[in-house]
Amino acid sequence: MTPTAPDRPQPLFRRIRRAWADAPAVVQVLAVAAIYFGFLTLIDFAGGKRSASRCSSVPASRSCSAR
């Protein structure tokens, strides 16, 4: 019987690309969503507390958007 394994191991990029192509669509969607969520979280953390604390000193009677 002839061996079915390749003569030499495939490069890592080719193995990852092949695994991505063979993965079910739901796995691909979840992976892209996780990367997108991580990217947006990184952007949020890089912005510091500026966006969260901008309205913290505004009294409850005034709207933050009125500033």
N, CA, C, O and CB atoms as a CASP TS submission, in Angstrom:
PFRMAT TS
TARGET T0000
AUTHOR 0000-0000-0000
METHOD Language model
MODEL 1
PARENT N/A
ATOM      1  N   MET     1       0.838  -1.178   0.000  1.00  0.00           N
ATOM      2  CA  MET     1       0.000   0.000   0.000  1.00  0.00           C
ATOM      3  C   MET     1       0.888   1.249   0.000  1.00  0.00           C
ATOM      4  O   MET     1       1.916   1.283   0.677  1.00  0.00           O
ATOM      5  CB  MET     1      -0.956  -0.006   1.220  1.00  0.00           C
ATOM      6  N   THR     2       0.501   2.245  -0.738  1.00  0.00           N
ATOM      7  CA  THR     2       1.276   3.478  -0.845  1.00  0.00           C
ATOM      8  C   THR     2       0.978   4.396   0.357  1.00  0.00           C
ATOM      9  O   THR     2      -0.176   4.525   0.766  1.00  0.00           O
ATOM     10  CB  THR     2       0.958   4.207  -2.185  1.00  0.00           C
ATOM     11  N   PRO     3       2.004   5.022   0.909  1.00  0.00           N
ATOM     12  CA  PRO     3       1.753   5.949   2.026  1.00  0.00           C
ATOM     13  C   PRO     3       1.030   7.209   1.523  1.00  0.00           C
ATOM     14  O   PRO     3       1.309   7.704   0.431  1.00  0.00           O
ATOM     15  CB  PRO     3       3.092   6.339   2.726  1.00  0.00           C
ATOM     16  N   THR     4       0.118   7.704   2.323  1.00  0.00           N
ATOM     17  CA  THR     4      -0.637   8.902   1.930  1.00  0.00           C
ATOM     18  C   THR     4      -0.073  10.177   2.544  1.00  0.00           C
ATOM     19  O   THR     4      -0.479  11.277   2.169  1.00  0.00           O
ATOM     20  CB  THR     4      -2.092   8.753   2.331  1.00  0.00           C
ATOM     21  N   ALA     5       0.844  10.041   3.468  1.00  0.00           N
ATOM     22  CA  ALA     5       1.443  11.223   4.093  1.00  0.00           C
ATOM     23  C   ALA     5       2.421  11.891   3.127  1.00  0.00           C
ATOM     24  O   ALA     5       3.071  11.209   2.334  1.00  0.00           O
ATOM     25  CB  ALA     5       2.164  10.840   5.412  1.00  0.00           C
ATOM     26  N   PRO     6       2.528  13.221   3.187  1.00  0.00           N
ATOM     27  CA  PRO     6       3.491  13.895   2.307  1.00  0.00           C
ATOM     28  C   PRO     6       4.930  13.526   2.680  1.00  0.00           C
ATOM     29  O   PRO     6       5.208  13.140   3.815  1.00  0.00           O
ATOM     30  CB  PRO     6       3.303  15.425   2.378  1.00  0.00           C
ATOM     31  N   ASP     7       5.826  13.649   1.722  1.00  0.00           N
ATOM     32  CA  ASP     7       7.225  13.307   1.956  1.00  0.00           C
ATOM     33  C   ASP     7       7.858  14.214   3.007  1.00  0.00           C
ATOM     34  O   ASP     7       8.665  13.773   3.825  1.00  0.00           O
ATOM     35  CB  ASP     7       8.011  13.393   0.655  1.00  0.00           C
ATOM     36  N   ARG     8       7.483  15.468   2.969  1.00  0.00           N
ATOM     37  CA  ARG     8       8.038  16.417   3.942  1.00  0.00           C
ATOM     38  C   ARG     8       6.881  17.144   4.629  1.00  0.00           C
ATOM     39  O   ARG     8       5.803  17.272   4.047  1.00  0.00           O
ATOM     40  CB  ARG     8       9.010  17.441   3.247  1.00  0.00           C
ATOM     41  N   PRO     9       7.089  17.618   5.853  1.00  0.00           N
ATOM     42  CA  PRO     9       6.012  18.316   6.548  1.00  0.00           C
ATOM     43  C   PRO     9       5.669  19.641   5.850  1.00  0.00           C
ATOM     44  O   PRO     9       6.536  20.318   5.296  1.00  0.00           O
ATOM     45  CB  PRO     9       6.405  18.573   8.012  1.00  0.00           C
ATOM     46  N   GLN    10       4.402  19.978   5.896  1.00  0.00           N
ATOM     47  CA  GLN    10       3.940  21.214   5.264  1.00  0.00           C
ATOM     48  C   GLN    10       4.286  22.414   6.150  1.00  0.00           C
ATOM     49  O   GLN    10       4.338  22.283   7.372  1.00  0.00           O
ATOM     50  CB  GLN    10       2.412  21.156   4.997  1.00  0.00           C
ATOM     51  N   PRO    11       4.523  23.590   5.539  1.00  0.00           N
ATOM     52  CA  PRO    11       4.787  24.788   6.337  1.00  0.00           C
ATOM     53  C   PRO    11       3.580  25.131   7.221  1.00  0.00           C
ATOM     54  O   PRO    11       2.443  24.785   6.902  1.00  0.00           O
ATOM     55  CB  PRO    11       5.131  25.980   5.417  1.00  0.00           C
ATOM     56  N   LEU    12       3.849  25.807   8.321  1.00  0.00           N
ATOM     57  CA  LEU    12       2.800  26.149   9.278  1.00  0.00           C
ATOM     58  C   LEU    12       1.704  26.982   8.632  1.00  0.00           C
ATOM     59  O   LEU    12       0.521  26.733   8.867  1.00  0.00           O
ATOM     60  CB  LEU    12       3.390  26.900  10.462  1.00  0.00           C
ATOM     61  N   PHE    13       2.081  27.972   7.818  1.00  0.00           N
ATOM     62  CA  PHE    13       1.077  28.816   7.175  1.00  0.00           C
ATOM     63  C   PHE    13       0.132  27.986   6.313  1.00  0.00           C
ATOM     64  O   PHE    13      -1.076  28.226   6.315  1.00  0.00           O
ATOM     65  CB  PHE    13       1.752  29.894   6.326  1.00  0.00           C
ATOM     66  N   ARG    14       0.663  27.019   5.580  1.00  0.00           N
ATOM     67  CA  ARG    14      -0.177  26.182   4.720  1.00  0.00           C
ATOM     68  C   ARG    14      -1.119  25.314   5.546  1.00  0.00           C
ATOM     69  O   ARG    14      -2.269  25.099   5.165  1.00  0.00           O
ATOM     70  CB  ARG    14       0.693  25.299   3.820  1.00  0.00           C
ATOM     71  N   ARG    15      -0.616  24.809   6.700  1.00  0.00           N
ATOM     72  CA  ARG    15      -1.483  24.003   7.564  1.00  0.00           C
ATOM     73  C   ARG    15      -2.600  24.848   8.166  1.00  0.00           C
ATOM     74  O   ARG    15      -3.741  24.396   8.258  1.00  0.00           O
ATOM     75  CB  ARG    15      -0.663  23.347   8.681  1.00  0.00           C
ATOM     76  N   ILE    16      -2.275  26.076   8.577  1.00  0.00           N
ATOM     77  CA  ILE    16      -3.298  26.964   9.139  1.00  0.00           C
ATOM     78  C   ILE    16      -4.310  27.343   8.067  1.00  0.00           C
ATOM     79  O   ILE    16      -5.514  27.335   8.324  1.00  0.00           O
ATOM     80  CB  ILE    16      -2.653  28.234   9.740  1.00  0.00           C
ATOM     81  N   ARG    17      -3.834  27.676   6.863  1.00  0.00           N
ATOM     82  CA  ARG    17      -4.739  28.034   5.770  1.00  0.00           C
ATOM     83  C   ARG    17      -5.658  26.870   5.410  1.00  0.00           C
ATOM     84  O   ARG    17      -6.838  27.072   5.123  1.00  0.00           O
ATOM     85  CB  ARG    17      -3.940  28.471   4.539  1.00  0.00           C
ATOM     86  N   ARG    18      -5.125  25.676   5.424  1.00  0.00           N
ATOM     87  CA  ARG    18      -5.938  24.497   5.103  1.00  0.00           C
ATOM     88  C   ARG    18      -6.979  24.230   6.197  1.00  0.00           C
ATOM     89  O   ARG    18      -8.121  23.873   5.905  1.00  0.00           O
ATOM     90  CB  ARG    18      -5.036  23.258   4.917  1.00  0.00           C
ATOM     91  N   ALA    19      -6.567  24.409   7.467  1.00  0.00           N
ATOM     92  CA  ALA    19      -7.502  24.213   8.579  1.00  0.00           C
ATOM     93  C   ALA    19      -8.613  25.250   8.529  1.00  0.00           C
ATOM     94  O   ALA    19      -9.768  24.946   8.827  1.00  0.00           O
ATOM     95  CB  ALA    19      -6.767  24.288   9.929  1.00  0.00           C
ATOM     96  N   TRP    20      -8.258  26.490   8.146  1.00  0.00           N
ATOM     97  CA  TRP    20      -9.270  27.555   8.035  1.00  0.00           C
ATOM     98  C   TRP    20     -10.260  27.224   6.916  1.00  0.00           C
ATOM     99  O   TRP    20     -11.465  27.423   7.071  1.00  0.00           O
ATOM    100  CB  TRP    20      -8.593  28.933   7.767  1.00  0.00           C
ATOM    101  N   ALA    21      -9.762  26.731   5.816  1.00  0.00           N
ATOM    102  CA  ALA    21     -10.635  26.402   4.690  1.00  0.00           C
ATOM    103  C   ALA    21     -11.547  25.218   5.014  1.00  0.00           C
ATOM    104  O   ALA    21     -12.676  25.155   4.526  1.00  0.00           O
ATOM    105  CB  ALA    21      -9.798  26.091   3.449  1.00  0.00           C
ATOM    106  N   ASP    22     -11.071  24.292   5.823  1.00  0.00           N
ATOM    107  CA  ASP    22     -11.859  23.110   6.163  1.00  0.00           C
ATOM    108  C   ASP    22     -12.773  23.325   7.367  1.00  0.00           C
ATOM    109  O   ASP    22     -13.622  22.480   7.654  1.00  0.00           O
ATOM    110  CB  ASP    22     -10.940  21.950   6.433  1.00  0.00           C
ATOM    111  N   ALA    23     -12.613  24.440   8.073  1.00  0.00           N
ATOM    112  CA  ALA    23     -13.416  24.692   9.278  1.00  0.00           C
ATOM    113  C   ALA    23     -14.855  25.022   8.904  1.00  0.00           C
ATOM    114  O   ALA    23     -15.107  25.609   7.851  1.00  0.00           O
ATOM    115  CB  ALA    23     -12.808  25.842  10.109  1.00  0.00           C
ATOM    116  N   PRO    24     -15.794  24.647   9.759  1.00  0.00           N
ATOM    117  CA  PRO    24     -17.191  25.017   9.502  1.00  0.00           C
ATOM    118  C   PRO    24     -17.366  26.537   9.533  1.00  0.00           C
ATOM    119  O   PRO    24     -16.577  27.244  10.161  1.00  0.00           O
ATOM    120  CB  PRO    24     -18.124  24.353  10.540  1.00  0.00           C
ATOM    121  N   ALA    25     -18.376  27.021   8.870  1.00  0.00           N
ATOM    122  CA  ALA    25     -18.598  28.472   8.774  1.00  0.00           C
ATOM    123  C   ALA    25     -18.788  29.110  10.143  1.00  0.00           C
ATOM    124  O   ALA    25     -18.344  30.235  10.373  1.00  0.00           O
ATOM    125  CB  ALA    25     -19.814  28.763   7.900  1.00  0.00           C
ATOM    126  N   VAL    26     -19.445  28.399  11.051  1.00  0.00           N
ATOM    127  CA  VAL    26     -19.695  28.990  12.371  1.00  0.00           C
ATOM    128  C   VAL    26     -18.380  29.215  13.122  1.00  0.00           C
ATOM    129  O   VAL    26     -18.261  30.184  13.872  1.00  0.00           O
ATOM    130  CB  VAL    26     -20.634  28.082  13.200  1.00  0.00           C
ATOM    131  N   VAL    27     -17.407  28.349  12.936  1.00  0.00           N
ATOM    132  CA  VAL    27     -16.097  28.532  13.567  1.00  0.00           C
ATOM    133  C   VAL    27     -15.404  29.756  12.978  1.00  0.00           C
ATOM    134  O   VAL    27     -14.786  30.532  13.706  1.00  0.00           O
ATOM    135  CB  VAL    27     -15.215  27.270  13.384  1.00  0.00           C
ATOM    136  N   GLN    28     -15.504  29.930  11.672  1.00  0.00           N
ATOM    137  CA  GLN    28     -14.900  31.095  11.039  1.00  0.00           C
ATOM    138  C   GLN    28     -15.556  32.381  11.514  1.00  0.00           C
ATOM    139  O   GLN    28     -14.867  33.365  11.786  1.00  0.00           O
ATOM    140  CB  GLN    28     -15.000  30.986   9.524  1.00  0.00           C
ATOM    141  N   VAL    29     -16.879  32.385  11.617  1.00  0.00           N
ATOM    142  CA  VAL    29     -17.594  33.581  12.079  1.00  0.00           C
ATOM    143  C   VAL    29     -17.212  33.900  13.515  1.00  0.00           C
ATOM    144  O   VAL    29     -16.969  35.062  13.842  1.00  0.00           O
ATOM    145  CB  VAL    29     -19.122  33.386  11.966  1.00  0.00           C
ATOM    146  N   LEU    30     -17.153  32.893  14.377  1.00  0.00           N
ATOM    147  CA  LEU    30     -16.773  33.131  15.768  1.00  0.00           C
ATOM    148  C   LEU    30     -15.331  33.634  15.884  1.00  0.00           C
ATOM    149  O   LEU    30     -15.041  34.491  16.718  1.00  0.00           O
ATOM    150  CB  LEU    30     -16.944  31.851  16.583  1.00  0.00           C
ATOM    151  N   ALA    31     -14.445  33.115  15.066  1.00  0.00           N
ATOM    152  CA  ALA    31     -13.052  33.558  15.102  1.00  0.00           C
ATOM    153  C   ALA    31     -12.941  35.018  14.670  1.00  0.00           C
ATOM    154  O   ALA    31     -12.233  35.799  15.306  1.00  0.00           O
ATOM    155  CB  ALA    31     -12.179  32.668  14.199  1.00  0.00           C
ATOM    156  N   VAL    32     -13.624  35.387  13.609  1.00  0.00           N
ATOM    157  CA  VAL    32     -13.583  36.778  13.141  1.00  0.00           C
ATOM    158  C   VAL    32     -14.220  37.697  14.173  1.00  0.00           C
ATOM    159  O   VAL    32     -13.716  38.794  14.412  1.00  0.00           O
ATOM    160  CB  VAL    32     -14.302  36.923  11.779  1.00  0.00           C
ATOM    161  N   ALA    33     -15.324  37.267  14.791  1.00  0.00           N
ATOM    162  CA  ALA    33     -15.979  38.082  15.813  1.00  0.00           C
ATOM    163  C   ALA    33     -15.068  38.275  17.025  1.00  0.00           C
ATOM    164  O   ALA    33     -15.027  39.365  17.594  1.00  0.00           O
ATOM    165  CB  ALA    33     -17.305  37.435  16.245  1.00  0.00           C
ATOM    166  N   ALA    34     -14.341  37.239  17.424  1.00  0.00           N
ATOM    167  CA  ALA    34     -13.429  37.350  18.564  1.00  0.00           C
ATOM    168  C   ALA    34     -12.282  38.308  18.257  1.00  0.00           C
ATOM    169  O   ALA    34     -11.888  39.100  19.113  1.00  0.00           O
ATOM    170  CB  ALA    34     -12.876  35.971  18.942  1.00  0.00           C
ATOM    171  N   ILE    35     -11.751  38.238  17.051  1.00  0.00           N
ATOM    172  CA  ILE    35     -10.674  39.157  16.667  1.00  0.00           C
ATOM    173  C   ILE    35     -11.190  40.595  16.622  1.00  0.00           C
ATOM    174  O   ILE    35     -10.511  41.513  17.081  1.00  0.00           O
ATOM    175  CB  ILE    35     -10.080  38.757  15.294  1.00  0.00           C
ATOM    176  N   TYR    36     -12.384  40.789  16.073  1.00  0.00           N
ATOM    177  CA  TYR    36     -12.990  42.124  15.995  1.00  0.00           C
ATOM    178  C   TYR    36     -13.256  42.675  17.394  1.00  0.00           C
ATOM    179  O   TYR    36     -12.971  43.842  17.661  1.00  0.00           O
ATOM    180  CB  TYR    36     -14.304  42.078  15.181  1.00  0.00           C
ATOM    181  N   PHE    37     -13.796  41.854  18.284  1.00  0.00           N
ATOM    182  CA  PHE    37     -14.061  42.278  19.646  1.00  0.00           C
ATOM    183  C   PHE    37     -12.758  42.643  20.357  1.00  0.00           C
ATOM    184  O   PHE    37     -12.695  43.648  21.064  1.00  0.00           O
ATOM    185  CB  PHE    37     -14.802  41.176  20.414  1.00  0.00           C
ATOM    186  N   GLY    38     -11.730  41.835  20.170  1.00  0.00           N
ATOM    187  CA  GLY    38     -10.432  42.132  20.770  1.00  0.00           C
ATOM    188  C   GLY    38      -9.846  43.434  20.254  1.00  0.00           C
ATOM    189  O   GLY    38      -9.274  44.212  21.018  1.00  0.00           O
ATOM    190  N   PHE    39      -9.988  43.670  18.958  1.00  0.00           N
ATOM    191  CA  PHE    39      -9.480  44.911  18.363  1.00  0.00           C
ATOM    192  C   PHE    39     -10.207  46.127  18.939  1.00  0.00           C
ATOM    193  O   PHE    39      -9.578  47.123  19.298  1.00  0.00           O
ATOM    194  CB  PHE    39      -9.637  44.877  16.829  1.00  0.00           C
ATOM    195  N   LEU    40     -11.533  46.038  19.023  1.00  0.00           N
ATOM    196  CA  LEU    40     -12.296  47.160  19.577  1.00  0.00           C
ATOM    197  C   LEU    40     -11.991  47.368  21.063  1.00  0.00           C
ATOM    198  O   LEU    40     -11.958  48.504  21.534  1.00  0.00           O
ATOM    199  CB  LEU    40     -13.800  46.926  19.381  1.00  0.00           C
ATOM    200  N   THR    41     -11.771  46.291  21.793  1.00  0.00           N
ATOM    201  CA  THR    41     -11.398  46.407  23.199  1.00  0.00           C
ATOM    202  C   THR    41     -10.043  47.078  23.335  1.00  0.00           C
ATOM    203  O   THR    41      -9.848  47.917  24.214  1.00  0.00           O
ATOM    204  CB  THR    41     -11.378  45.030  23.870  1.00  0.00           C
ATOM    205  N   LEU    42      -9.113  46.714  22.474  1.00  0.00           N
ATOM    206  CA  LEU    42      -7.795  47.345  22.496  1.00  0.00           C
ATOM    207  C   LEU    42      -7.899  48.841  22.226  1.00  0.00           C
ATOM    208  O   LEU    42      -7.247  49.644  22.894  1.00  0.00           O
ATOM    209  CB  LEU    42      -6.872  46.689  21.469  1.00  0.00           C
ATOM    210  N   ILE    43      -8.710  49.210  21.254  1.00  0.00           N
ATOM    211  CA  ILE    43      -8.897  50.627  20.944  1.00  0.00           C
ATOM    212  C   ILE    43      -9.502  51.350  22.142  1.00  0.00           C
ATOM    213  O   ILE    43      -9.102  52.469  22.464  1.00  0.00           O
ATOM    214  CB  ILE    43      -9.797  50.802  19.698  1.00  0.00           C
ATOM    215  N   ASP    44     -10.465  50.713  22.800  1.00  0.00           N
ATOM    216  CA  ASP    44     -11.107  51.318  23.963  1.00  0.00           C
ATOM    217  C   ASP    44     -10.108  51.522  25.089  1.00  0.00           C
ATOM    218  O   ASP    44     -10.093  52.579  25.719  1.00  0.00           O
ATOM    219  CB  ASP    44     -12.272  50.453  24.443  1.00  0.00           C
ATOM    220  N   PHE    45      -9.268  50.518  25.352  1.00  0.00           N
ATOM    221  CA  PHE    45      -8.265  50.649  26.411  1.00  0.00           C
ATOM    222  C   PHE    45      -7.200  51.669  26.047  1.00  0.00           C
ATOM    223  O   PHE    45      -6.674  52.351  26.927  1.00  0.00           O
ATOM    224  CB  PHE    45      -7.615  49.302  26.695  1.00  0.00           C
ATOM    225  N   ALA    46      -6.877  51.784  24.785  1.00  0.00           N
ATOM    226  CA  ALA    46      -5.867  52.745  24.359  1.00  0.00           C
ATOM    227  C   ALA    46      -6.371  54.178  24.522  1.00  0.00           C
ATOM    228  O   ALA    46      -5.573  55.096  24.706  1.00  0.00           O
ATOM    229  CB  ALA    46      -5.468  52.488  22.904  1.00  0.00           C
ATOM    230  N   GLY    47      -7.683  54.374  24.457  1.00  0.00           N
ATOM    231  CA  GLY    47      -8.258  55.696  24.634  1.00  0.00           C
ATOM    232  C   GLY    47      -8.218  56.174  26.066  1.00  0.00           C
ATOM    233  O   GLY    47      -8.428  57.361  26.316  1.00  0.00           O
ATOM    234  N   GLY    48      -7.959  55.303  27.004  1.00  0.00           N
ATOM    235  CA  GLY    48      -7.897  55.683  28.404  1.00  0.00           C
ATOM    236  C   GLY    48      -9.277  55.915  28.983  1.00  0.00           C
ATOM    237  O   GLY    48     -10.279  55.414  28.472  1.00  0.00           O
ATOM    238  N   LYS    49      -9.310  56.687  30.063  1.00  0.00           N
ATOM    239  CA  LYS    49     -10.564  56.949  30.757  1.00  0.00           C
ATOM    240  C   LYS    49     -11.281  58.155  30.194  1.00  0.00           C
ATOM    241  O   LYS    49     -12.311  58.561  30.732  1.00  0.00           O
ATOM    242  CB  LYS    49     -10.316  57.146  32.228  1.00  0.00           C
ATOM    243  N   ARG    50     -10.773  58.729  29.141  1.00  0.00           N
ATOM    244  CA  ARG    50     -11.347  59.942  28.580  1.00  0.00           C
ATOM    245  C   ARG    50     -12.812  59.758  28.221  1.00  0.00           C
ATOM    246  O   ARG    50     -13.633  60.609  28.563  1.00  0.00           O
ATOM    247  CB  ARG    50     -10.566  60.371  27.358  1.00  0.00           C
ATOM    248  N   SER    51     -13.160  58.688  27.550  1.00  0.00           N
ATOM    249  CA  SER    51     -14.538  58.498  27.110  1.00  0.00           C
ATOM    250  C   SER    51     -15.457  58.125  28.267  1.00  0.00           C
ATOM    251  O   SER    51     -16.631  58.495  28.257  1.00  0.00           O
ATOM    252  CB  SER    51     -14.600  57.427  26.036  1.00  0.00           C
ATOM    253  N   ALA    52     -14.953  57.404  29.262  1.00  0.00           N
ATOM    254  CA  ALA    52     -15.805  56.965  30.358  1.00  0.00           C
ATOM    255  C   ALA    52     -16.003  58.066  31.392  1.00  0.00           C
ATOM    256  O   ALA    52     -17.082  58.164  31.976  1.00  0.00           O
ATOM    257  CB  ALA    52     -15.215  55.734  31.019  1.00  0.00           C
ATOM    258  N   SER    53     -14.986  58.900  31.636  1.00  0.00           N
ATOM    259  CA  SER    53     -15.084  59.893  32.706  1.00  0.00           C
ATOM    260  C   SER    53     -15.496  61.264  32.192  1.00  0.00           C
ATOM    261  O   SER    53     -15.572  62.213  32.972  1.00  0.00           O
ATOM    262  CB  SER    53     -13.764  60.002  33.431  1.00  0.00           C
ATOM    263  N   ARG    54     -15.758  61.386  30.917  1.00  0.00           N
ATOM    264  CA  ARG    54     -16.093  62.686  30.356  1.00  0.00           C
ATOM    265  C   ARG    54     -17.350  63.257  30.996  1.00  0.00           C
ATOM    266  O   ARG    54     -17.425  64.463  31.231  1.00  0.00           O
ATOM    267  CB  ARG    54     -16.275  62.581  28.851  1.00  0.00           C
ATOM    268  N   CYS    55     -18.330  62.422  31.280  1.00  0.00           N
ATOM    269  CA  CYS    55     -19.610  62.890  31.804  1.00  0.00           C
ATOM    270  C   CYS    55     -19.754  62.630  33.295  1.00  0.00           C
ATOM    271  O   CYS    55     -20.821  62.882  33.856  1.00  0.00           O
ATOM    272  CB  CYS    55     -20.746  62.230  31.062  1.00  0.00           C
ATOM    273  N   SER    56     -18.718  62.134  33.949  1.00  0.00           N
ATOM    274  CA  SER    56     -18.884  61.760  35.355  1.00  0.00           C
ATOM    275  C   SER    56     -19.038  62.974  36.261  1.00  0.00           C
ATOM    276  O   SER    56     -19.636  62.858  37.331  1.00  0.00           O
ATOM    277  CB  SER    56     -17.702  60.929  35.814  1.00  0.00           C
ATOM    278  N   SER    57     -18.519  64.133  35.870  1.00  0.00           N
ATOM    279  CA  SER    57     -18.614  65.306  36.730  1.00  0.00           C
ATOM    280  C   SER    57     -19.866  66.139  36.443  1.00  0.00           C
ATOM    281  O   SER    57     -20.086  67.164  37.088  1.00  0.00           O
ATOM    282  CB  SER    57     -17.379  66.165  36.564  1.00  0.00           C
ATOM    283  N   VAL    58     -20.669  65.714  35.498  1.00  0.00           N
ATOM    284  CA  VAL    58     -21.884  66.457  35.149  1.00  0.00           C
ATOM    285  C   VAL    58     -22.983  66.088  36.133  1.00  0.00           C
ATOM    286  O   VAL    58     -23.241  64.903  36.345  1.00  0.00           O
ATOM    287  CB  VAL    58     -22.330  66.158  33.681  1.00  0.00           C
ATOM    288  N   PRO    59     -23.648  67.089  36.749  1.00  0.00           N
ATOM    289  CA  PRO    59     -24.752  66.763  37.658  1.00  0.00           C
ATOM    290  C   PRO    59     -25.870  66.026  36.916  1.00  0.00           C
ATOM    291  O   PRO    59     -25.998  66.128  35.696  1.00  0.00           O
ATOM    292  CB  PRO    59     -25.305  68.045  38.314  1.00  0.00           C
ATOM    293  N   ALA    60     -26.665  65.293  37.670  1.00  0.00           N
ATOM    294  CA  ALA    60     -27.720  64.483  37.076  1.00  0.00           C
ATOM    295  C   ALA    60     -28.774  65.344  36.394  1.00  0.00           C
ATOM    296  O   ALA    60     -29.456  64.876  35.482  1.00  0.00           O
ATOM    297  CB  ALA    60     -28.369  63.612  38.136  1.00  0.00           C
ATOM    298  N   SER    61     -28.919  66.608  36.826  1.00  0.00           N
ATOM    299  CA  SER    61     -29.950  67.457  36.247  1.00  0.00           C
ATOM    300  C   SER    61     -29.566  67.945  34.847  1.00  0.00           C
ATOM    301  O   SER    61     -30.437  68.320  34.062  1.00  0.00           O
ATOM    302  CB  SER    61     -30.214  68.646  37.158  1.00  0.00           C
ATOM    303  N   ARG    62     -28.276  67.941  34.536  1.00  0.00           N
ATOM    304  CA  ARG    62     -27.825  68.402  33.217  1.00  0.00           C
ATOM    305  C   ARG    62     -27.458  67.225  32.348  1.00  0.00           C
ATOM    306  O   ARG    62     -27.023  66.184  32.839  1.00  0.00           O
ATOM    307  CB  ARG    62     -26.630  69.354  33.346  1.00  0.00           C
ATOM    308  N   SER    63     -27.632  67.392  31.084  1.00  0.00           N
ATOM    309  CA  SER    63     -27.273  66.333  30.145  1.00  0.00           C
ATOM    310  C   SER    63     -25.793  66.444  29.801  1.00  0.00           C
ATOM    311  O   SER    63     -25.247  67.546  29.747  1.00  0.00           O
ATOM    312  CB  SER    63     -28.144  66.409  28.860  1.00  0.00           C
ATOM    313  N   CYS    64     -25.159  65.335  29.574  1.00  0.00           N
ATOM    314  CA  CYS    64     -23.744  65.329  29.205  1.00  0.00           C
ATOM    315  C   CYS    64     -23.545  65.945  27.826  1.00  0.00           C
ATOM    316  O   CYS    64     -22.511  66.560  27.564  1.00  0.00           O
ATOM    317  CB  CYS    64     -23.185  63.900  29.232  1.00  0.00           C
ATOM    318  N   SER    65     -24.521  65.785  26.952  1.00  0.00           N
ATOM    319  CA  SER    65     -24.375  66.298  25.594  1.00  0.00           C
ATOM    320  C   SER    65     -24.513  67.820  25.543  1.00  0.00           C
ATOM    321  O   SER    65     -24.219  68.428  24.514  1.00  0.00           O
ATOM    322  CB  SER    65     -25.407  65.654  24.679  1.00  0.00           C
ATOM    323  N   ALA    66     -24.948  68.434  26.622  1.00  0.00           N
ATOM    324  CA  ALA    66     -25.104  69.889  26.638  1.00  0.00           C
ATOM    325  C   ALA    66     -23.771  70.585  26.802  1.00  0.00           C
ATOM    326  O   ALA    66     -23.694  71.801  26.625  1.00  0.00           O
ATOM    327  CB  ALA    66     -26.047  70.312  27.752  1.00  0.00           C
ATOM    328  N   ARG    67     -22.735  69.870  27.128  1.00  0.00           N
ATOM    329  CA  ARG    67     -21.411  70.478  27.326  1.00  0.00           C
ATOM    330  C   ARG    67     -20.812  70.923  26.039  1.00  0.00           C
ATOM    331  O   ARG    67     -19.701  71.455  26.026  1.00  0.00           O
ATOM    332  CB  ARG    67     -20.477  69.520  28.002  1.00  0.00           C
TER
END
